[in-house]
Amino acid sequence: MSCETKEQIMEAALELFSQIGFLGTSMSDIASQLKITKGALYKHYESKQQILERIIERMAELDLERAKKYEMPENEQKEFAEAYNHISAEKIREYSIAQFKHWTEEKFPSQFRKMLTLEQFRSKKMSELHQTYLATGPIEYMTEIFKKMTDSDVAARQLALEFYGPIFILYSIYDGAEEDAKKSVFIQLENHIENFIERLEKERTKKQSK
C-alpha cells in the first residue's frame, strides 16, 4: 500500500469536501477526481469516514509542526499559559499572523476550514470539529493564556473574546475579498494584533508592578 497514494486520496477528498461538502461527496466522486476505480480507492480507504479521520490526524500534525516552528508549547493549555510570561510580544504577533495564514493561505488547512464551515449545521461531528478548531477551542486556548494577566476567569474569557472575535470575522472577510483586496485584510489583522498586544503589555506590566 502506497503512503503517497493514500495522501493523494486524502488531499483530493478534502478538496471535494471543501467545495460540495462531506455529505455531498461520494466515494465515486473521489475516485473520479483521481481518475481511478472505486475498487482501487477502497484498497486504501474503506469509507469517507476513514478518509476524514486521516484528514483530522493530518491537521493535528500540522498544528504540532507550527507550534515547534514558533517555539510554542504543543500540548496542554495550562503549559501555554505558564509559558506566556516568557514569550515576547513579537513572538505572539508572529504566531497569531501565522495562524491566520495557516487557515487562509495554506491549501490543506484552508480547505479543512471551508469544509467545516459548510458542514457545521448538517452534522453533529462537523459542528464539534468547527467548535474545536475555529470557535470554542481558540477562545478557551486564549482564555487560559489571559488567566495569567487577569484577576478572574471571567475577565480572561472577555479578553479572549475581544482578541479572537475580530480574527474570526476576518476569516469571512478574507474569503469574500477579491484577490487584490486580500492584502488589506492582513493589514487589518496586523493592526488589530498590534493594538491588542500593546494593551496586553500594559496590563502585564501593571500586574507585575503590584
N, C-alpha and C positions, 0 to 999 in steps of 0.2 A: 504494500500500500504506500503510495507516494505522499509524503507530507506536503510537498509542493502542490500536488493536485488538490489535496484537502483544503489548503489555504486558498487556492484559486476558487474553489467551490464556495467557500465561506465568503470571500470578497464579492463574488458575483451575486450570491444570495442577498447579502446586505445591500448591495446597490438596488436590487429589486424591492427589498423590504422598505427602503427609504423613499422609493418612488410610488409604489402602489400598496404598500403596507404588508405586514407579515401575514395577516389573514387573507389578503388578496392575492398572495403569491402561492403558486403550487409547485410541487417538485418538478412537474413537467415544465413550468416556466423557467425554473433554474437550469434544468437540463438543456432547454432550448437556448437559453442565454449563453451557455458554454459550448453549444453545438456537440453535445454528447447524448447518448441514450439514457433513459431513465434507469435502465439496468446498471449502466456504468456509474451513475450517480449513487444508486443505492449500495454499491460496493463500498462507498466511502462514508455515507451518512444514511442512517436508517429512516430519518424523518426530518422535517423542518425544525422541530423542537431540538433535535440533536445539533443541527447547524446553529441555531440560536444560542445554545449552551456554549458552543465553541466561540461564538462571537463575544459573548459575555466574558469568557475566560481571556480572550484577546484584549478586551477593554481593561481588565484588571492588570494584565501585563504592561499595557501602555501607561497605566497610572503609576505603577512601580518605577518604570523607566524614567518617567518625567520627575517623580519625586527625587530619585537619585541624581538626576541631572541638575536639579536646582537645590540639592542638599537639604531637602525637606524630610522630616520623619515620615516613614512609609506606612505605619500601621495605625496604632491607637490615636484617637483624637486627643486624649489627655497627654500623650507624649508630644504631640504637636504643640499643645498649649504650654507645656513646660519649656519647650524649645523656643517658643515665641520670644521670650525675653532676651534671647541670644541671637535672634535673627534681625538683620538690619532692615531698615525701611526699603532700601533699594532691592534687597532680596525678595521682599514681599511684593513689591511692584513688578519685578521681573516675572515672578511666579504667577501672579494674577493675570498678567498680559499673556503669558504662555498658555494659561488655562483657556483664555478666550480664543486664542489662535487654535488651540487644540480642538475646540468644539465648532469652529467655523471654517478654518482653512485646511486642516488636515483631513484628508479624504475619509479614512475609516471612521474616526470619531464623529465627524460631521454627519456622515450618513447614519450612524448609530443614533445621534441626537434627533435627526429628522424622522427616523423610524419610530422612536419613542413618542415624538410629538404627534405623529399620525395615529398611532395606536393607543394612546393613553386612555381614550374614552371607550375603546372597544374590547379591551382585555384587562382583567384584573392584574395579571402578571406584568403586562406592559405598563400599567399605571404605577405599579410598585417600583418598577425599574426607573420610570420617569421621575418618581419622587426621590429615589435613591441617588440618581446621577445629576438631576437638574433642579430639584426643588427642595424637599425636606433635608436631603443629605448635605448639600452645601451649606444650608442655613445652620444645621446642627454642628457641622465642622467648624464654621466661623464662630458660632456661639462658644464652643469650647476654647477657642483662641482668646476671645474677648473676655472670658471669665477672669483672666489674669490682670485685666485692666479696669475692671468694674467692681462695684460693691455688692452686686446681686445677679442672679441668673436672669432675671427679667431685663436688667439693663444690658447684659451681654447679648441676649437674644435681640434686643432692639437695635443694637449696633450691627449685629449680623444682618438683620433685615435691611438696614439702611445701606450697608455695604453691598450686599448681593442683589437686592431688588433692582437697582438700575442696570446691573450687569445682565440679569435675566431678561430685562426688557430690550437691552441692546442686541441680544441674540436675534430677536424678531426683527428689529430694525435692520440688522445686517442682512438677514435673509431676504428682506423686501427691497433692499437698496440696489440700484444699478451698479454695475461693476466699477465704474469710475467714481462712485459715491461711497464705496465701502471704506476707503481710507479715512473719510470723515468720521465714520463710526469708531475707528480706532483712536482718533483724536479725542472724541467724546469719552471713550473708555479711559484713556490715559489721564485726561483732566479729572475725571471722577476719582480715579485711584490716587492721583497726586493730592487732591484736596482732602480725601478721606485719610490718607496716611499722615498728612500734616496735622490733621485733627487728632489722630491716634497718638502721634508722638507727643503732642501737648498733654494729652490725657495720661500717657505713661510717665512723663516727666513729673506731672502733678502728683501722681500716686506714689512715685518713688521718693518724692520730697517729704511725704507725710511721715 
